């Protein structure tokens, strides 16, 4: 599993001591039904749409989004700073971020470096802190993603984005500080060129990479973190020290969404490009059988697990563990998710029933910030900010 996975396991084991025994993993609930359209205590709100005009200079593309969300972005970054200062009370760590992190900006590829400068301009936040916010997702994202094909050959892609583990568990309110601050930053983005949609994404305001997106009528893409000893921290350190033959994971996903012309093209780029961090790429196409999980190390593709109707595999589902290995006992979202998919059956699979699966605890948990559903044939992306009311697992 690697050191990050072991650290996660140790942390969850310790955290379990604070959780009522009736909720100790593998706590699950019956598969949910009737959750769509979103309603009730698990639904915190719809996600606002913004247009990102790719014809504008990179420094101006995010002005409207950040103008609307700069208060929320400032609150999010303050939580990160508070967390850092808890480890280095002198404030030296944040001083280092503000002073030295901007020095790496010019080493980052265009247009991402210029877009971060524009975000700093529009928000009034120090450039180093904007960079830190963007680096965070290379190493801290946990999720559930799935692609399913119905009996007519239509492909649907759903995901829960979970974020904030290790980052400020509030015992009194039973919530994660970073997760709580991220929810108000969730936005839907329509990236356009010449007033035509190139791709759509669910994102966090202030973050220039992509974790969830659709290229209408072509493919859908999500990214899940993969725990590894040779992980994102190592890749970032190598980049700072001058080894820059890898690509930042979230920059790669955005580039693929913007530039890849087909499912096969996207699959090739996601499989072969060297990266700073290991990852799982969950990729769906627009034709029967086009759905896969690409398991990546930083340097190579380790496995491509595909929908295979002839073998009865009408969906693929990924959390944060290699599909050929057992998930960590304390963090098994895969088993209940697959149980609910199998109970749903291929004949009844649709965005509404996928939402039910993603609303079933512990697939839905205290870390879940949003749920996104994508229908590639309709070019449709819909997202909802989520809440997991008690009783609910912290992860």
C-alpha positions in Angstrom: 0.0 0.0 0.0 2.9 2.3 0.7 3.6 4.8 3.5 0.7 7.1 2.7 -1.7 4.2 2.7 -0.3 2.9 6.0 -0.4 6.4 7.5 -4.1 6.6 6.4 -4.8 3.2 7.9 -3.2 4.2 11.2 -5.0 7.4 11.3 -8.4 5.8 10.6 -7.7 3.2 13.3 -7.0 5.9 15.9 -10.0 7.9 14.7 -12.2 4.9 15.1 -11.6 5.1 18.9 -13.6 8.3 18.9 -16.5 6.8 16.9 -19.4 5.1 18.5 -19.0 1.3 18.1 -22.2 1.0 16.1 -20.5 3.1 13.4 -17.1 1.3 13.4 -16.2 0.1 9.9 -17.4 -1.8 7.9 -20.6 0.2 8.9 -23.0 0.3 6.0 -26.6 0.9 5.4 -29.2 -0.6 3.0 -28.8 0.7 -0.6 -30.7 3.9 -0.9 -33.7 4.5 -3.2 -35.7 7.6 -4.2 -32.8 10.0 -3.6 -33.1 11.6 -7.0 -34.0 14.4 -7.7 -31.8 15.4 -4.8 -33.7 16.3 -1.6 -33.6 15.9 2.1 -30.7 16.1 4.6 -28.0 14.7 2.3 -28.5 17.6 -0.2 -26.9 20.9 0.6 -27.6 22.7 -2.7 -27.2 23.0 -6.4 -24.0 24.1 -8.0 -23.7 27.5 -9.8 -22.6 27.5 -13.5 -19.9 29.8 -14.8 -18.4 30.3 -18.3 -14.6 30.2 -18.6 -13.7 32.0 -21.9 -10.6 30.4 -23.3 -10.3 33.2 -25.8 -9.4 35.6 -23.0 -5.8 36.0 -21.8 -5.2 33.4 -19.1 -4.8 36.0 -16.4 -8.4 37.2 -17.0 -10.2 33.9 -17.4 -11.2 33.4 -13.7 -12.0 36.9 -12.8 -15.8 36.4 -12.6 -15.6 33.2 -10.7 -13.1 34.5 -8.1 -14.9 37.8 -7.8 -18.0 35.9 -6.6 -16.0 33.4 -4.5 -13.1 35.3 -3.1 -14.5 35.4 0.5 -15.0 31.6 0.4 -11.5 31.1 -1.1 -9.9 33.2 1.5 -11.7 31.2 4.3 -10.5 28.0 2.7 -6.9 29.1 2.5 -7.1 30.4 6.1 -8.0 26.9 7.3 -4.9 25.5 5.4 -2.8 28.2 7.1 -4.2 27.4 10.5 -3.5 23.7 9.9 0.1 24.5 8.9 0.6 26.8 11.9 -0.5 24.1 14.2 2.5 22.1 13.1 4.9 25.0 12.9 3.6 27.5 15.4 6.1 30.2 14.6 4.4 30.9 11.3 7.6 30.2 9.5 5.9 27.6 7.2 3.4 30.1 5.8 6.1 32.7 5.6 8.1 30.2 3.4 5.0 29.6 1.3 4.4 33.3 0.7 8.0 34.1 0.0 9.4 31.1 -1.8 6.5 29.2 -3.4 6.0 31.9 -6.1 9.5 31.2 -7.3 8.3 27.9 -8.8 5.5 29.5 -10.7 7.5 30.3 -13.8 8.5 26.6 -14.0 4.9 25.6 -14.3 3.4 25.3 -17.8 1.2 27.8 -19.6 -1.6 28.7 -19.2 -1.7 27.4 -15.6 0.9 29.7 -14.2 -0.7 32.8 -15.7 -4.2 31.7 -14.5 -2.9 31.4 -10.9 -1.5 35.0 -11.2 -5.0 36.1 -12.3 -6.6 34.3 -9.4 -4.2 36.0 -7.0 -5.0 39.4 -8.6 -8.8 38.9 -8.4 -8.8 37.5 -4.9 -6.2 39.7 -3.3 -4.6 36.6 -1.8 -0.8 36.1 -1.8 0.3 34.3 -4.9 2.1 31.6 -2.8 -1.1 30.7 -1.1 -2.9 30.4 -4.4 -0.2 28.0 -5.6 -0.4 26.0 -2.3 -4.2 25.6 -2.8 -3.6 24.2 -6.3 -0.8 21.9 -5.2 -3.0 20.4 -2.4 -5.0 18.1 -4.8 -2.0 16.3 -6.1 -1.8 14.4 -2.7 -5.0 14.6 -0.7 -8.0 13.5 -2.9 -10.1 10.5 -2.0 -13.2 9.6 -4.1 -15.6 7.0 -5.6 -16.0 7.0 -9.4 -18.0 4.7 -11.6 -18.9 4.2 -15.3 -21.9 2.0 -16.2 -23.5 1.0 -19.5 -27.2 0.4 -19.7 -28.9 -2.3 -21.9 -29.2 0.2 -24.8 -25.5 0.9 -24.9 -25.7 4.3 -23.2 -22.9 5.2 -20.9 -23.2 7.1 -17.6 -20.4 8.4 -15.3 -20.9 9.3 -11.7 -18.6 10.4 -8.9 -18.4 11.5 -5.3 -15.5 13.9 -4.6 -14.2 13.3 -1.1 -11.6 15.7 0.3 -10.1 16.7 3.6 -8.9 13.6 5.4 -6.2 14.4 8.0 -7.3 18.0 7.8 -9.0 19.2 11.0 -11.5 16.8 12.5 -13.9 18.7 14.6 -15.0 16.4 17.4 -17.9 18.6 18.6 -19.5 19.1 15.2 -18.3 15.8 13.7 -17.0 17.4 10.5 -13.7 18.1 8.7 -12.6 21.7 8.6 -11.3 21.6 5.1 -14.3 19.7 3.7 -16.7 22.3 5.2 -14.7 25.2 3.6 -14.6 23.4 0.2 -18.3 22.9 -0.2 -19.0 26.7 -0.8 -16.3 26.7 -3.5 -17.9 24.0 -5.7 -18.7 25.4 -9.1 -19.7 24.0 -12.5 -17.6 25.4 -15.4 -18.3 25.6 -19.1 -15.0 26.1 -20.9 -15.7 27.8 -24.2 -13.8 28.9 -27.3 -15.5 31.0 -30.0 -18.6 30.8 -27.7 -18.8 27.0 -28.2 -18.3 24.5 -25.4 -15.0 22.6 -25.4 -15.6 20.8 -22.2 -17.4 21.1 -18.8 -16.2 20.5 -15.3 -17.2 20.4 -11.7 -14.4 22.2 -9.8 -13.4 24.2 -6.8 -13.1 28.0 -7.4 -9.5 28.9 -7.5 -8.3 25.5 -8.7 -7.0 25.6 -12.3 -6.6 21.8 -12.8 -9.5 19.4 -13.4 -10.7 16.4 -11.3 -14.1 15.9 -13.0 -15.1 16.7 -16.6 -17.0 15.9 -19.8 -16.2 16.6 -23.4 -19.7 16.4 -24.8 -20.5 13.5 -27.1 -16.8 12.3 -26.8 -15.7 11.2 -23.3 -16.0 11.7 -19.6 -13.2 11.8 -17.1 -12.6 11.7 -13.3 -9.5 11.3 -11.2 -9.1 9.4 -7.9 -6.1 9.5 -5.7 -3.8 6.4 -5.6 -1.8 5.9 -2.4 1.8 5.0 -3.1 5.2 5.3 -1.5 6.4 6.9 -4.7 3.6 9.5 -4.4 2.8 13.1 -5.2 5.1 14.5 -2.4 8.1 12.9 -4.1 7.0 14.2 -7.5 6.6 17.8 -6.2 9.9 17.6 -4.5 11.6 16.4 -7.7 10.0 19.3 -9.6 11.2 21.9 -7.1 14.7 20.4 -7.3 14.7 20.6 -11.1 13.6 17.3 -12.4 10.6 18.3 -14.6 10.0 15.4 -17.0 6.6 14.6 -15.5 3.3 16.4 -15.8 1.2 17.7 -12.9 -1.8 15.3 -12.6 -4.5 17.9 -12.7 -2.9 19.8 -15.5 -2.9 16.6 -17.5 -6.6 15.9 -17.0 -7.4 19.5 -18.0 -5.2 19.2 -21.1 -6.9 15.9 -22.1 -10.3 17.4 -21.6 -9.4 20.4 -23.7 -7.4 18.8 -26.5 -8.1 15.1 -26.8 -10.3 14.3 -29.8 -11.6 10.9 -28.9 -11.9 8.3 -26.2 -8.9 6.4 -27.6 -6.8 9.6 -27.8 -7.7 10.4 -24.1 -6.9 6.9 -23.1 -3.5 6.9 -24.8 -2.5 10.2 -23.1 -3.7 9.2 -19.7 -1.9 5.9 -19.9 1.5 7.0 -21.2 2.2 10.5 -19.9 4.7 10.7 -17.1 3.2 12.4 -14.0 4.2 13.9 -10.7 1.6 11.8 -8.7 0.1 8.3 -9.1 -3.6 8.2 -9.8 -6.6 6.4 -11.0 -8.2 7.8 -14.2 -11.8 6.7 -14.7 -12.5 7.3 -18.4 -15.8 6.8 -20.3 -16.4 7.1 -24.0 -19.5 7.5 -26.2 -19.8 3.9 -27.6 -20.6 0.6 -26.1 -17.8 -0.9 -24.1 -15.9 2.4 -23.8 -15.3 2.6 -20.1 -12.1 1.9 -18.1 -10.1 2.5 -14.9 -6.5 3.3 -15.7 -4.2 2.5 -12.7 -1.2 4.7 -12.9 2.2 5.0 -11.2 4.0 8.2 -11.7 5.9 6.8 -14.6 3.7 4.2 -16.3 0.3 2.6 -16.6 0.1 -0.5 -14.4 -3.4 -1.8 -15.5 -6.3 -0.8 -17.6 -9.6 -2.4 -16.4 -12.4 -2.1 -18.9 -16.1 -2.7 -19.3 -16.5 -6.1 -20.8 -20.1 -7.0 -21.6 -19.2 -10.5 -22.9 -17.9 -11.3 -19.4 -20.9 -9.6 -17.7 -18.9 -6.6 -16.6 -21.3 -3.7 -17.4 -19.7 -1.3 -15.0 -16.3 -0.4 -13.5 -16.0 1.2 -10.1 -13.0 2.7 -8.4 -12.4 4.1 -4.9 -8.7 4.5 -3.8 -7.3 1.0 -4.0 -6.1 -1.2 -6.9 -9.1 -3.1 -8.1 -7.2 -6.5 -8.0 -6.4 -6.0 -4.3 -8.7 -5.9 -1.2 -9.4 -2.4 0.1 -8.3 -1.3 3.5 -10.8 -2.8 6.0 -11.4 0.6 7.7 -12.0 2.3 4.3 -14.1 -0.1 2.3 -16.4 2.0 0.1 -16.0 -0.3 -2.8 -17.9 -3.3 -1.4 -21.1 -1.4 -0.5 -21.0 0.5 -3.8 -20.7 -2.6 -5.8 -23.4 -4.3 -3.8 -25.8 -1.4 -4.6 -24.8 -1.5 -8.3 -25.5 -5.2 -8.5 -28.8 -4.8 -6.8 -29.8 -2.0 -9.2 -29.0 -4.2 -12.2 -27.9 -3.1 -15.7 -31.6 -2.9 -16.8 -32.3 -0.1 -14.3 -29.1 1.8 -14.4 -29.5 5.5 -15.1 -28.3 8.8 -13.6 -31.1 8.6 -10.9 -30.1 5.1 -9.8 -26.4 6.0 -9.8 -27.2 8.9 -7.5 -28.8 6.4 -5.2 -25.6 4.4 -5.1 -23.5 7.5 -4.4 -25.9 8.4 -1.6 -25.5 5.2 0.3 -23.2 5.3 3.3 -20.2 5.0 3.5 -19.9 5.8 -0.2 -21.4 9.1 1.0 -19.4 10.2 4.1 -18.3 13.2 6.0 -15.6 13.9 3.5 -18.0 14.1 0.5 -18.1 17.6 -1.0 -20.1 17.0 -4.2 -21.7 14.4 -6.4 -21.5 14.7 -10.2 -23.5 12.8 -12.8 -22.5 12.8 -16.5 -24.3 11.6 -19.6 -21.9 11.6 -22.5 -24.5 11.2 -25.3 -26.4 14.2 -24.0 -23.3 16.2 -23.1 -24.9 16.7 -19.7 -23.1 17.3 -16.4 -25.1 17.9 -13.2 -23.6 18.4 -9.7 -24.9 18.6 -6.2 -23.3 19.8 -3.0 -23.6 17.0 -0.5 -24.0 16.6 3.3 -23.8 13.3 5.3 -26.0 13.7 8.4 -25.3 11.6 11.4 -25.0 8.7 11.8 -22.3 8.9 9.2 -18.7 7.6 8.8 -16.0 10.3 9.0 -14.4 8.9 5.8 
